Amino acid sequence: MANFTRNFLAGRMNKIVDQRVLPEGEYVDAMNVRMGSTEMAEVGVVTNTKGNLSLTALAYIDGTPLSTSARCIGAIEDSANETIYWFVHDPAFTVGATGKLDLVVSFNILTSILTYHIISINDGSNISTVLNFNPTYLITGVNLIDNLLFWTDDYNPPRNINIDRNYPNPVANLDVLNYESILVIKKPPIESPQVSPITTSGQQNFLETRFICFAYRYKYIDGEYSATSQWSAPAFVPNQFQFSVNSMLNEGMTNFCNTAIINYNTGGPLVVGIDLLFKQSENNVIKIIQKIDKAEAGFANNQIVQYSFNNSKIFTVLNEAEILRLYDNVPRFAKAQTIMGNRLMYGNYVEGYDLIDKNGQPTKIEYSTTLITEVIGNAELVDGKQSGIYNIDPASTGLSIADCVVTFDLGTSALVEGAAISLDVTISHKQWSGYTPFPDEVTDGVSVVLSFLLTQNYTSVYQLATSPQFENAVGTALNILPVSTTIIGQDTSCNGITFTDSVNCLLPNNLGLAPNTFIKKASGINAITATLQPIKIITTPASTVIGLQFLAMQYVDNITTPTKTCYEYYQVTYASAVFQEIASPRSLHSNRGYEVGLVYMDEFNRATTALVSTNNAEFVPCGYAPNKNSIQAVIPPTQRAPAWATRYT
């Protein structure tokens, strides 16, 4: 029989023709071979290929091997690093209450290192694992982007891990892995920051003519940023209604406050940073007030932190599209996943929810609205003056100073949430004590303002005056700042937010001409101690009068090593107190119609469209312009929220 000699230069398999007429360079069949080229030439070379070879074996953390039912349900090859990643589900594992074990593992061919990225055995329900793999739903989309491994299976939400990070192993056969840490979607802040407008000693009022809203966003460990929180109401407290015939405008529409106290939540353990944001009402430009590193600031998880915003500076600007990013646009489930143009994309996905309540019934939209209009009333309070005793000067203890206490009588005012007290006081020099000769200059005509917004109802004036809220507004030993400091970078009273800080800041820094110049150092009523002393609140349980005793100021010739010390005492030369029944009379525009919509949201801020009822429209007549106008929406018990919703707006 004739021998056939063949070459395989064509590198093509041909099973159609008989081998006797097979064209040169082709072959009929081959097993365990591959056509390639040598490193020195491009000539085709037939080489043997390896069959399946066991390179490693998987086991649980206690050494228990996987059962014979374990299956690989997804894999991806990182050829650049000679590493393969695969996802394993064992439905018949012998350890643990669930009878399941899910793994994300990798194996490096060059180093023969097997890495267990995630081991998941029981999410605490004794039914499933945190990874929750299902052999019926294979992982159909896997992508590796730098050190982030993304996957989806159309059964669980799209997820990802950082292949360089050590994820916690189960403890006592229970997963301690945070479920949210492997989700592609990231939680934004749940609520808008709580913003309180106040008046401080600062002369500049960046908020005077601006309607500024505040929000914040989280930075996560892999450099991912959440969507922004909901935006706060404008930090704007208008002055009294002043209609001008000349301009035909309400010239009282300027901000009574010059500082906004922002209270925000630091987020959970996955949050590493917070960006404080603000925007003005006339545009959609979002500006970053400050970037805060959670670890450097020493913040705990889910801690409420306060920030004081009062002036203009150069801000970083975010893309205007962020204003429309209410949540991460990640589908609930997706069958396909790919990377296109540096963007993670999903296909054949499910997003949004059905409006079905927990009983399986469609949600009925039946809420109704009512227009509420309130007259904004201002009442002048009776004010007065009293004497006070000072012991700040060791050489002049028990010193009585006339007119150093300002009083105001709240009488029968309704001390309800939403009301406000405004106290305008002018103080001037009364007398000196201490070193002589005294400075040849004195303090004259320092005006200070105390604005206090009632955040709750009070049953009596005494309860109001002794409440932590009022004490913190006036100042306590814990929240006021020193008048002066020798420490570089330490804040002083001019950086404070209390009434005491305002007074201490506005008093003259220097008095007297050289060589008899004195510098303010500290203030108080009793002896100067390491404990800072605030303005003294004076009241009694049965009284409707609140008194505030102003501090005396200690002046020295040298802050560091004083040799001459004197004390200046002050008297009240002018006082005016006003009680406003509605502290923040924000109002809807008059001569306009409004329609109210309802939006349901889940824990990730995924939201429905605006849902409307048949009775959701109100009109504000032009005659209501001087009043506070608002719309109240009432949701009846028959309108049950969808089962997936966690809140609404």
Protein Blocks (a to p, Z undefined) as FASTA:
>chain_A
ZZddddfklopacfkbcfklgcehiafbdchiacdddfkbccdcdddddddddfbdcddf
kopacdfkbccfbdcddfknopacdddddfkbfedjkopacddddddfklopacdfbacf
bgolomacfklpafklccfbdcdehjaccddehlaccddddfkbccdddeehiafbdfkl
mpfbdcddfbdcdddddddfbfbdfklmpccddddddddfkopacddddddddddddddd
dddfklopafklccfbfbdcddddebifklcbdcdddddfkbccdcdfbacdfklnopae
hiacddddfbdcddddddfklmmmmbccddfbdfbdcdeehiacdehiaedjddddfkop
acddfbdcdddddddddddddddddddddfkbmklghiacehkaccddekjaccdehiac
ddddddddfbdcdjddddfbdcehiacddddddfbdcfbfklmmmpmklmmmnopfklcc
cfbdcbehiacfklmcbfklmmmmmpcfbgcjdfkbccdfbdcfbdcdfbdcdddddddf
kbcbdcdddddddddfbfklccbdcddddddfbdcddddfblblcccdehiacddddddd
dfkopacdddddfblcccddfklmmpccdddddddfklccdfkbgbdZZ
